[in-house]
Amino acid sequence: MDIKQLRTFITILEVENLTKAAAMLNLVQPAVSRQMQMLEEELGVKLFHRSRHGMALTEDGKLLEPYARRILNELEAAKLELTASKGVVRGKVHIGVLSSISELLSTLIMSLIKEKYPEVQLKISVAYSGHLKQWLEAGDIDLALMYDATPSKLIDMIPLVKEPLFLIGSAQSNLQSQQSLALDQIQQLPLILPFHPHRLRSLIEQAYQQQDFDLSVYAETNDLNIQKQLVIQNFGYSILPLVSVIHEFQTGQIKVAAIDDPAFTRVVTLAMHATRSMPKHIRIISKDIMCCVEQSIKEKKWPNAQWVHISF
């Protein structure tokens, strides 16, 4: 078994076609077929089902896939580590960002990294905390800006930001930004919330349960934009960090009020895989991401946020 065979194996499973795989690898099709034949003979198993519709992994092929990807990724990481040791920062970085802060931070992060490290290929995915955690554990992303994730042996988390959650209402509501409402004043309001297993939903439910209140849920959606639009159209209220609705607030589409309860607070963390070796270029960029977050707070772009990271 050699690296070329593993790379060919991964390419075939991704395109599901020998001709396409050969073109991507700059090889003739018989050479690709021969590499797979040799790999299958060495392992003593069949890796692909071959049909007129293309190539599909067998069960043995599915078992080999994560190992092959890990070997190729580790080899690429070693190359990048050696390159970075010569003072050149290059490589691929896949960052996951919360939907509630993606508008604020994605452009800042992209601009900084492209300016400082032009040879870095940056990919940003936007999702909720639960999905980001799953992707991080699976190795699909390198870093994630997420919040209040349940503890995991597979993930290291660095707390960066603490911010309160606000009650969000339409422009027709009686909310006032200078007021602070106790939970018993709002506990009967119809809420538009994300559904389980969204972490924000769990946080809000726990806060209500601590005071023996029941949630009054009018509608559920895991799409932040739909959530905001339903509030704007006066279908109900929501509970969100101010950063996620800052444009709507500044343009008068919504009103907000603080909630006088420390349980309505979230902590945003920079998360990374705990057991995989992290290439030098990703370690460098993780520090730049923290700088972007801190800068957004200092420049008042992230409203009501408190920087909580302690450097040692």
VOFIKE-888747 format. One line per 3 residues: number of its first residue (from 1); their letters; for each residue x, y, z of C-alpha. Coordinates in Angstrom, 1 decimal. Example, Ala and Ser with C-alpha at 12.3 -4.5 7.8 and 13.67 -1.06 7.14 Angstrom:
<voses>
1	as	12.3,-4.5,7.8  13.7,-1.1,7.1
</voses>
This chain:
<voses>
1	mdi	0.0,0.0,0.0  1.4,3.4,-0.9  0.3,7.1,-0.8
4	kql	-0.6,7.1,-4.6  -3.0,4.2,-4.1  -4.7,5.9,-1.2
7	rtf	-5.0,9.2,-3.0  -6.5,7.3,-6.0  -8.9,5.5,-3.7
10	iti	-10.2,8.8,-2.2  -10.5,10.5,-5.6  -12.6,7.6,-7.0
13	lev	-14.9,7.5,-4.0  -15.5,11.3,-4.3  -16.2,11.4,-8.1
16	enl	-17.6,7.8,-8.3  -16.2,7.4,-11.8  -12.9,6.0,-13.1
19	tka	-12.7,8.4,-16.1  -13.2,11.5,-14.0  -10.8,10.2,-11.3
22	aam	-8.1,9.6,-14.0  -8.6,13.1,-15.3  -8.3,14.6,-11.9
25	lnl	-5.1,12.6,-11.1  -3.6,13.3,-14.5  -3.4,9.5,-15.2
28	vqp	-4.7,7.3,-17.9  -7.7,5.2,-16.9  -5.9,1.8,-17.0
31	avs	-3.3,3.1,-14.6  -6.1,4.1,-12.1  -7.7,0.7,-12.5
34	rqm	-4.4,-1.0,-11.9  -3.7,1.0,-8.7  -7.1,0.0,-7.3
37	qml	-6.6,-3.6,-8.3  -3.2,-3.7,-6.5  -4.7,-2.1,-3.4
40	eee	-7.6,-4.6,-3.3  -5.3,-7.5,-3.8  -3.0,-6.4,-1.0
43	lgv	-5.9,-5.9,1.4  -7.7,-9.0,0.3  -11.1,-7.2,0.0
46	klf	-13.2,-5.5,-2.7  -13.4,-1.8,-2.2  -15.8,-0.7,-4.8
49	hrs	-19.0,-2.0,-6.5  -18.6,-1.4,-10.2  -21.6,-0.8,-12.4
52	rhg	-22.6,1.1,-15.5  -23.8,3.8,-13.1  -20.4,4.3,-11.6
55	mal	-18.3,3.3,-8.6  -19.8,2.9,-5.1  -18.0,1.9,-1.9
58	ted	-18.4,-1.6,-0.5  -18.7,-2.0,3.3  -14.9,-2.7,3.4
61	gkl	-14.3,0.4,1.3  -16.3,2.4,3.9  -14.1,1.0,6.6
64	lep	-11.0,2.0,4.8  -12.2,5.6,4.0  -11.6,7.3,7.3
67	yar	-8.1,5.7,7.7  -7.1,6.7,4.2  -8.3,10.3,4.7
70	ril	-6.5,10.5,8.0  -3.2,9.3,6.5  -3.4,11.8,3.6
73	nel	-4.4,14.6,6.0  -1.5,13.8,8.3  0.9,13.7,5.4
76	eaa	-0.4,17.1,4.2  -0.1,18.5,7.7  3.5,17.3,7.9
79	kle	4.3,19.1,4.7  2.7,22.3,5.9  4.5,22.1,9.2
82	lta	7.8,21.8,7.5  6.9,24.7,5.2  5.8,26.9,8.1
85	skg	9.0,26.2,9.9  10.7,28.1,7.1  8.6,31.2,7.8
88	vvr	5.9,30.6,5.1  2.3,30.2,6.3  0.3,28.3,3.8
91	gkv	-2.3,25.5,3.8  -6.0,25.0,4.1  -8.1,26.1,7.1
94	hig	-11.8,25.3,7.5  -13.5,27.5,10.2  -17.0,27.0,11.5
97	vls	-18.8,30.1,12.7  -22.1,30.5,14.6  -24.9,31.9,12.4
100	sis	-25.6,34.6,15.0  -22.1,36.1,14.6  -21.2,35.1,11.0
103	ell	-22.1,38.5,9.5  -19.9,40.3,12.1  -16.9,38.1,12.0
106	stl	-16.7,36.3,8.7  -15.6,39.4,6.7  -13.1,40.4,9.5
109	ims	-11.5,37.0,9.6  -11.4,36.6,5.8  -9.8,40.1,5.4
112	lik	-7.2,39.6,8.0  -6.1,36.2,6.9  -6.0,37.0,3.2
115	eky	-3.9,40.1,4.0  -1.5,38.4,6.3  -1.3,35.0,4.7
118	pev	-2.1,35.1,1.0  -1.2,31.5,0.5  -3.7,30.2,3.0
121	qlk	-6.9,28.8,1.5  -9.7,29.7,3.9  -13.1,28.1,4.1
124	isv	-15.9,29.3,6.4  -19.0,27.3,7.2  -21.9,28.8,9.1
127	ays	-24.1,26.6,11.4  -25.5,26.3,14.9  -23.4,25.1,17.9
130	ghl	-24.6,21.5,17.7  -23.6,21.1,14.1  -20.3,22.8,14.6
133	kqw	-19.5,20.4,17.5  -20.3,17.4,15.4  -18.2,18.7,12.5
136	lea	-15.3,19.4,14.8  -15.4,16.0,16.4  -15.5,14.3,13.0
139	gdi	-12.5,16.4,11.8  -14.6,18.1,9.0  -13.6,21.5,10.3
142	dla	-10.4,22.7,12.0  -11.7,25.5,14.3  -15.1,26.7,15.5
145	lmy	-16.6,29.7,17.1  -19.4,28.2,19.1  -21.1,28.6,22.5
148	dat	-22.0,26.7,25.6  -21.2,23.4,24.1  -21.5,20.3,26.4
151	psk	-18.1,19.1,27.6  -16.4,16.6,25.3  -13.1,14.7,25.5
154	lid	-12.6,15.3,21.8  -12.9,19.1,21.9  -10.8,21.8,23.6
157	mip	-12.6,25.1,24.2  -11.1,28.5,24.9  -13.7,30.9,26.4
160	lvk	-13.5,34.3,24.6  -16.8,36.3,24.9  -19.6,36.5,27.5
163	epl	-22.8,38.3,26.3  -26.3,38.6,27.6  -29.4,37.5,25.7
166	fli	-32.2,40.0,25.1  -35.9,39.8,24.6  -36.6,40.8,21.0
169	gsa	-40.0,42.2,19.9  -41.5,43.9,16.8  -41.4,47.6,16.2
172	qsn	-45.1,47.6,17.4  -44.2,46.1,20.8  -43.9,48.0,24.0
175	lqs	-40.3,47.0,24.7  -37.8,49.7,25.6  -34.0,49.3,25.3
178	qqs	-33.3,51.0,28.6  -35.6,48.7,30.5  -34.7,45.5,32.2
181	lal	-37.4,42.9,32.6  -37.6,40.1,35.2  -38.5,36.7,33.9
184	dqi	-41.9,36.7,35.6  -42.8,39.8,33.5  -42.1,38.0,30.2
187	qql	-42.8,34.3,30.9  -46.2,34.3,29.3  -45.2,36.0,26.1
190	pli	-45.5,33.9,22.9  -41.9,33.0,21.9  -40.4,32.1,18.5
193	lpf	-37.5,29.8,19.2  -35.2,27.2,17.6  -36.2,23.6,18.2
196	hph	-34.2,20.9,19.9  -31.3,20.1,19.9  -30.4,23.7,19.4
199	rlr	-28.2,24.9,22.2  -30.0,28.2,22.6  -33.3,26.4,23.1
202	sli	-31.8,24.3,25.9  -30.3,27.4,27.5  -33.6,29.2,27.5
205	eqa	-35.5,26.2,28.8  -33.1,25.7,31.7  -33.5,29.4,32.7
208	yqq	-37.3,29.0,32.7  -37.1,25.8,34.7  -34.9,27.3,37.3
211	qdf	-37.8,29.6,38.3  -40.5,26.9,37.7  -41.9,28.7,34.6
214	dls	-43.2,27.0,31.5  -42.2,28.2,28.0  -45.0,29.7,25.9
217	vya	-43.8,28.6,22.4  -45.7,30.1,19.5  -43.5,28.8,16.7
220	etn	-40.2,26.9,16.2  -37.6,27.4,13.5  -33.9,26.7,13.3
223	dln	-33.4,29.4,10.7  -32.3,32.6,12.3  -33.5,34.7,9.4
226	iqk	-37.0,33.2,9.6  -37.0,33.7,13.3  -36.2,37.4,12.9
229	qlv	-38.8,37.9,10.2  -41.5,36.3,12.3  -40.6,38.7,15.1
232	iqn	-40.6,41.7,12.7  -44.0,40.7,11.4  -45.3,40.7,15.1
235	fgy	-46.0,37.0,15.3  -44.3,36.8,18.7  -41.1,37.5,20.6
238	sil	-37.7,35.8,20.7  -34.7,35.7,22.9  -31.4,36.3,21.2
241	plv	-28.0,37.9,21.6  -28.1,41.5,20.4  -25.3,40.9,17.9
244	svi	-27.6,38.6,15.9  -30.2,41.4,15.3  -28.1,44.5,15.4
247	hef	-29.0,45.6,11.8  -32.7,45.1,12.5  -32.4,47.0,15.8
250	qtg	-30.5,49.9,14.3  -33.0,50.3,11.4  -36.0,50.3,13.7
253	qik	-37.5,47.0,12.6  -37.4,45.5,16.1  -37.3,46.6,19.8
256	vaa	-35.2,45.0,22.5  -35.2,44.8,26.3  -32.6,43.3,28.7
259	idd	-33.6,40.3,30.8  -32.7,40.7,34.5  -31.5,37.1,35.0
262	paf	-27.9,36.0,34.8  -29.1,32.6,33.4  -29.8,34.4,30.1
265	trv	-26.1,34.7,29.2  -24.0,32.8,26.7  -20.2,32.3,26.4
268	vtl	-18.7,32.1,22.9  -15.6,29.9,22.7  -12.9,29.1,20.2
271	amh	-13.0,25.3,19.9  -10.6,22.8,18.3  -10.1,19.1,18.3
274	atr	-8.4,17.9,21.4  -6.6,14.7,20.2  -5.5,15.5,16.6
277	smp	-2.2,17.2,16.1  -2.8,20.8,14.9  -0.6,22.1,12.1
280	khi	1.4,25.2,12.8  -0.5,27.3,10.3  -3.8,26.5,12.0
283	rii	-2.3,27.3,15.4  -1.1,30.7,14.0  -4.5,31.5,12.5
286	skd	-6.4,30.5,15.7  -4.5,33.4,17.4  -5.5,35.7,14.7
289	imc	-9.2,34.7,15.0  -9.0,35.6,18.7  -7.5,39.0,17.8
292	cve	-10.4,39.5,15.4  -13.0,38.8,18.1  -11.2,41.0,20.6
295	qsi	-11.0,43.8,18.1  -14.7,43.6,17.3  -15.5,44.1,21.0
298	kek	-13.0,47.0,21.4  -14.4,48.8,18.4  -18.0,48.3,19.8
301	kwp	-19.0,46.2,16.8  -20.1,43.4,19.1  -22.7,45.1,21.3
304	naq	-22.8,44.2,25.0  -20.0,41.6,24.7  -17.4,41.2,27.3
307	wvh	-13.9,39.8,26.5  -13.2,37.0,29.0  -10.1,35.3,27.5
310	isf	-7.2,35.2,29.9  -3.7,34.9,28.3  -1.0,33.0,30.1
</voses>
